[in-house]
């Protein structure tokens, strides 16, 4: 099917009309490879009227040696006799022969006008070409229209006889398809309208060349892809093999300077410059310009000043015509020219990446410099690729290779911990110094929530045999020793004996441990974490030690991977988050978003009972999480989702846990809690209780007893009570209360007092009052609201009860707990803004973002959904809240109040 060729077809129709009137016409259709010349010629003679004779001839490269081949194709249907013998190069090309052939055509056109169609004039055999040139000079009086096609850039297009034809013809140069034409072609190919970004990508990448566009679309269709936004990247990278082979054949026919220039452009990729490309091709200025014009006329170059191929498949076509050795040599030469010209290291490294090994002394330095540049711009993946390539330039067993492996491990820390561990292990075997080996081992990122893998544990042990962490060390070795000791304690946190040993080590440090160095702070944070998990020290002591670390950890330091996360966890568990809250409010405005900052901020918001803010921070942490933070971010998100009752998030996390979560104790315990949450919401109380008790058994076996981190006991107490199992509920409640008294954190103690008070024989209202008094000293406003709600219900109608219920309404509204707000309003006997279904979690998110002044598009970007989804959620909010639009939604109260009141 033709696209946007109406004007050319109309011009051919005019030539046919002129032939009927006795006036001859000559048209020459020109354009680069794939522009559609042959298709247009085929369409021109597809359905001729009865009074028109169409004579066709198709030239081919392999038939150029068949003398008069095109003449036979054209005139053979008219008269076989009297034509020169096919392929007879001895046949005379005298004026008499040429005149006799013209006479044959004149006799045929005397009664019926003739349309002569000759495709690919550049490949016509020389005798036939001479006759065509003779014919157009003597076309007067013939009822004939001659239409030929000519490929731009072909060497034969420069033949003098072709020039004679062109001089006598009206030349129609076929233009590329417009964006609309490309869009229509895609629509016809797939049978559906393409996404606008897909159509633009096809048009820009293929330059409107129909052959390129069709080749890309054919590959997409064969792979089952559709013209959707998700396939835009593939449009730019797909390399159709049929197109490559056709382009390779075209290039093979070009003269050597053109092929050399094409090879030079291919070798430089996206980093070539005109003078460097010319130098690589070894062409003088005049030869370079001629070759460049030929490539442009062939349609192989993009429309820009610097020579670049139109599509990656052109580069493939060029390289397919070279041997592997020649291709490698060409790339090495390009990289060396680029390096000597002082171009950026990453540009040179990009060329080196396609070479097996250069064995050039400068190559390793370039690759390492490129890796440094990639790290500075935050592209750790690219840095790792450059350094892996640099390993090919190094000699196995030398010290340089060891340092290269260490640099590679640093680049891989946040993206591929397994590869980081592997390369550190290789480097350790090559390093001569015990101190260097210990320092290299510290590059392996510790697992914040799980034990070290057996291989890491073995490596730590072997390193410590030569470098005793607790031995006497000076200077930088002392810092390495402290950090190595921290890793050893952290690696054994699931072992009860190691956990107890870490707590004993913390006690030896005293109330004011040395915290001047990063290593000392990391060790203290790891030991504090052991005390938090086991609950072996009171929360007040844990908070004091964590606060000291927080005061000394520089805000501007490179974000620690162990110290601050563990400090945040300790302060969360100890219900002492004020200092961390202030710290994170400053860090969150850093230029580069950090998953750790958002995860820690989510913990702090959760500790304060602010569910909406906690959910927003947890979602951001999950989106930004790299390999180091993937599991911690998931655990924080799970804790927030369970507290806020966000079932969709809980179910997504559960599905993800089966595929990606490691089998560490922390992740296993969190999975049990998630399963129990889903079972409760589906009415399977007994199954949920079974999951909680299994979770408790595993945690108790490791002596992880802190219910703030893994609240299996509080939830099991509630389920026992719901199932009518008062005895087991009371036993667990007393155990929880005893632990909470020892731990001493207000939130944990207030919750334990409330759960115990609500059971028969648990203390009743006096215990609830004690819970409220304790919780007024806590940062957790949501736990206070829960206790006030129970006190208000117990007081039923008294003035004091109403005051408590009103306070509960205010607190739950501020915290974003609409289900509790409704219970408090029901106990008060008041009605909220609407009696309809409460806002969903997604609707609450949207209203919160509206309250921050975000547009629908900004909200969609923030949540990772479409603007249509945002509009649907807002419409539902307006209906449920009884407001007419965004202005009324924000009119008399904040967005948080609007949805929290639900």
KADA-V425960 format. One record per residue. N is the residue number from 0. OMEGA is omega as a letter, one per 40 degrees, with the letter a starting at -180 (NA if undefined). Layout:
N_OMEGA, N_OMEGA
This chain:
0_i, 1_i, 2_i, 3_i, 4_a, 5_a, 6_i, 7_i, 8_i, 9_i, 10_i, 11_i, 12_i, 13_i, 14_i, 15_i, 16_i, 17_i, 18_i, 19_a, 20_i, 21_i, 22_a, 23_i, 24_i, 25_i, 26_i, 27_i, 28_a, 29_i, 30_a, 31_i, 32_i, 33_a, 34_i, 35_a, 36_a, 37_i, 38_i, 39_i, 40_i, 41_i, 42_a, 43_a, 44_a, 45_a, 46_a, 47_i, 48_a, 49_a, 50_a, 51_i, 52_a, 53_i, 54_a, 55_i, 56_i, 57_i, 58_i, 59_a, 60_a, 61_a, 62_a, 63_a, 64_i, 65_a, 66_i, 67_i, 68_a, 69_i, 70_i, 71_i, 72_a, 73_a, 74_i, 75_i, 76_a, 77_a, 78_a, 79_a, 80_i, 81_i, 82_i, 83_a, 84_a, 85_i, 86_a, 87_a, 88_i, 89_a, 90_a, 91_i, 92_a, 93_i, 94_a, 95_i, 96_a, 97_i, 98_i, 99_i, 100_i, 101_a, 102_i, 103_a, 104_a, 105_i, 106_a, 107_a, 108_a, 109_a, 110_a, 111_i, 112_a, 113_i, 114_i, 115_a, 116_a, 117_a, 118_i, 119_a, 120_a, 121_a, 122_a, 123_i, 124_a, 125_i, 126_i, 127_i, 128_i, 129_i, 130_i, 131_i, 132_i, 133_a, 134_a, 135_i, 136_a, 137_a, 138_a, 139_i, 140_i, 141_i, 142_a, 143_i, 144_i, 145_i, 146_a, 147_i, 148_a, 149_i, 150_i, 151_i, 152_i, 153_a, 154_a, 155_i, 156_a, 157_a, 158_a, 159_a, 160_i, 161_i, 162_i, 163_i, 164_a, 165_a, 166_a, 167_a, 168_i, 169_a, 170_i, 171_a, 172_a, 173_a, 174_i, 175_i, 176_i, 177_i, 178_i, 179_i, 180_i, 181_i, 182_i, 183_i, 184_i, 185_a, 186_i, 187_a, 188_a, 189_a, 190_i, 191_a, 192_a, 193_i, 194_a, 195_a, 196_i, 197_i, 198_i, 199_i, 200_i, 201_a, 202_a, 203_a, 204_a, 205_i, 206_a, 207_i, 208_a, 209_a, 210_i, 211_a, 212_a, 213_a, 214_i, 215_a, 216_a, 217_i, 218_i, 219_a, 220_i, 221_i, 222_i, 223_a, 224_i, 225_a, 226_a, 227_i, 228_a, 229_a, 230_a, 231_a, 232_a, 233_i, 234_a, 235_a, 236_a, 237_a, 238_a, 239_a, 240_i, 241_i, 242_i, 243_a, 244_i, 245_i, 246_i, 247_i, 248_i, 249_a, 250_a, 251_a, 252_a, 253_i, 254_a, 255_i, 256_i, 257_i, 258_i, 259_i, 260_i, 261_i, 262_i, 263_i, 264_i, 265_a, 266_a, 267_a, 268_a, 269_a, 270_a, 271_i, 272_a, 273_a, 274_i, 275_i, 276_i, 277_i, 278_a, 279_a, 280_i, 281_i, 282_i, 283_a, 284_a, 285_i, 286_i, 287_a, 288_i, 289_a, 290_i, 291_i, 292_a, 293_i, 294_i, 295_a, 296_i, 297_i, 298_a, 299_a, 300_i, 301_a, 302_i, 303_a, 304_a, 305_a, 306_i, 307_i, 308_a, 309_a, 310_a, 311_a, 312_i, 313_i, 314_i, 315_a, 316_i, 317_a, 318_i, 319_i, 320_i, 321_i, 322_a, 323_a, 324_i, 325_i, 326_i, 327_a, 328_i, 329_i, 330_i, 331_i, 332_i, 333_i, 334_a, 335_i, 336_i, 337_i, 338_a, 339_i, 340_i, 341_i, 342_a, 343_a, 344_a, 345_i, 346_i, 347_a, 348_i, 349_i, 350_a, 351_a, 352_a, 353_a, 354_a, 355_i, 356_a, 357_a, 358_i, 359_a, 360_a, 361_a, 362_a, 363_i, 364_i, 365_a, 366_i, 367_i, 368_i, 369_i, 370_i, 371_a, 372_i, 373_i, 374_a, 375_i, 376_i, 377_a, 378_a, 379_i, 380_i, 381_i, 382_i, 383_i, 384_i, 385_a, 386_i, 387_i, 388_i, 389_i, 390_i, 391_a, 392_a, 393_i, 394_a, 395_i, 396_a, 397_a, 398_i, 399_i, 400_i, 401_i, 402_i, 403_i, 404_i, 405_i, 406_i, 407_i, 408_i, 409_a, 410_a, 411_a, 412_a, 413_a, 414_a, 415_a, 416_a, 417_i, 418_i, 419_i, 420_a, 421_a, 422_i, 423_i, 424_i, 425_a, 426_a, 427_a, 428_a, 429_a, 430_a, 431_a, 432_i, 433_i, 434_i, 435_i, 436_i, 437_i, 438_i, 439_a, 440_a, 441_i, 442_i, 443_a, 444_i, 445_i, 446_a, 447_a, 448_a, 449_i, 450_i, 451_i, 452_i, 453_a, 454_i, 455_i, 456_i, 457_i, 458_i, 459_a, 460_a, 461_i, 462_a, 463_i, 464_i, 465_a, 466_a, 467_a, 468_a, 469_i, 470_i, 471_i, 472_a, 473_i, 474_a, 475_i, 476_i, 477_i, 478_i, 479_a, 480_i, 481_a, 482_i, 483_i, 484_i, 485_a, 486_i, 487_i, 488_a, 489_a, 490_a, 491_a, 492_i, 493_i, 494_a, 495_a, 496_i, 497_i, 498_i, 499_i, 500_i, 501_i, 502_i, 503_i, 504_i, 505_i, 506_i, 507_i, 508_i, 509_a, 510_i, 511_a, 512_i, 513_a, 514_a, 515_a, 516_i, 517_i, 518_i, 519_i, 520_i, 521_i, 522_a, 523_a, 524_i, 525_i, 526_i, 527_i, 528_i, 529_i, 530_i, 531_a, 532_a, 533_a, 534_a, 535_i, 536_i, 537_a, 538_a, 539_i, 540_i, 541_a, 542_a, 543_i, 544_i, 545_i, 546_i, 547_i, 548_a, 549_a, 550_a, 551_a, 552_a, 553_i, 554_a, 555_a, 556_i, 557_a, 558_a, 559_a, 560_a, 561_a, 562_a, 563_i, 564_i, 565_i, 566_i, 567_i, 568_i, 569_a, 570_i, 571_a, 572_a, 573_a, 574_a, 575_a, 576_a, 577_a, 578_i, 579_i, 580_i, 581_a, 582_a, 583_i, 584_i, 585_a, 586_a, 587_a, 588_i, 589_a, 590_a, 591_i, 592_a, 593_a, 594_i, 595_i, 596_a, 597_i, 598_i, 599_i, 600_i, 601_i, 602_a, 603_i, 604_i, 605_i, 606_i, 607_a, 608_a, 609_a, 610_a, 611_i, 612_i, 613_i, 614_i, 615_a, 616_i, 617_i, 618_i, 619_i, 620_a, 621_a, 622_a, 623_a, 624_i, 625_a, 626_i, 627_a, 628_a, 629_a, 630_i, 631_i, 632_i, 633_i, 634_i, 635_i, 636_i, 637_a, 638_i, 639_a, 640_i, 641_i, 642_a, 643_i, 644_a, 645_a, 646_i, 647_i, 648_i, 649_a, 650_i, 651_i, 652_i, 653_i, 654_a, 655_a, 656_a, 657_a, 658_a, 659_a, 660_i, 661_a, 662_i, 663_a, 664_a, 665_a, 666_i, 667_i, 668_a, 669_i, 670_i, 671_a, 672_i, 673_i, 674_i, 675_i, 676_i, 677_a, 678_i, 679_a, 680_i, 681_i, 682_i, 683_a, 684_a, 685_i, 686_i, 687_i, 688_i, 689_i, 690_a, 691_a, 692_i, 693_i, 694_a, 695_a, 696_a, 697_i, 698_i, 699_i, 700_i, 701_a, 702_i, 703_a, 704_a, 705_a, 706_i, 707_a, 708_a, 709_a, 710_a, 711_a, 712_i, 713_a, 714_i, 715_i, 716_a, 717_a, 718_i, 719_a, 720_a, 721_a, 722_i, 723_a, 724_a, 725_a, 726_i, 727_i, 728_a, 729_i, 730_i, 731_a, 732_i, 733_i, 734_i, 735_a, 736_i, 737_i, 738_a, 739_i, 740_i, 741_a, 742_i, 743_i, 744_a, 745_a, 746_a, 747_a, 748_i, 749_i, 750_a, 751_i, 752_a, 753_a, 754_i, 755_a, 756_a, 757_i, 758_i, 759_a, 760_a, 761_i, 762_i, 763_a, 764_i, 765_i, 766_i, 767_i, 768_i, 769_i, 770_a, 771_a, 772_i, 773_a, 774_i, 775_i, 776_a, 777_i, 778_a, 779_a, 780_a, 781_i, 782_i, 783_i, 784_i, 785_i, 786_i, 787_i, 788_i, 789_i, 790_i, 791_i, 792_a, 793_a, 794_i, 795_i, 796_i, 797_a, 798_i, 799_a, 800_i, 801_i, 802_i, 803_i, 804_i, 805_i, 806_i, 807_i, 808_a, 809_a, 810_a, 811_i, 812_i, 813_a, 814_a, 815_i, 816_a, 817_i, 818_i, 819_i, 820_a, 821_i, 822_i, 823_i, 824_i, 825_i, 826_i, 827_a, 828_i, 829_a, 830_i, 831_a, 832_a, 833_i, 834_a, 835_a, 836_i, 837_i, 838_i, 839_i, 840_i, 841_i, 842_i, 843_i, 844_a, 845_a, 846_i, 847_a, 848_i, 849_i, 850_i, 851_i, 852_a, 853_i, 854_i, 855_i, 856_i, 857_i, 858_i, 859_i, 860_a, 861_a, 862_a, 863_i, 864_i, 865_i, 866_i, 867_i, 868_i, 869_a, 870_i, 871_i, 872_i, 873_i, 874_i, 875_i, 876_a, 877_a, 878_a, 879_a, 880_i, 881_i, 882_a, 883_a, 884_a, 885_a, 886_i, 887_i, 888_a, 889_a, 890_a, 891_a, 892_i, 893_i, 894_i, 895_i, 896_a, 897_a, 898_i, 899_i, 900_i, 901_NA
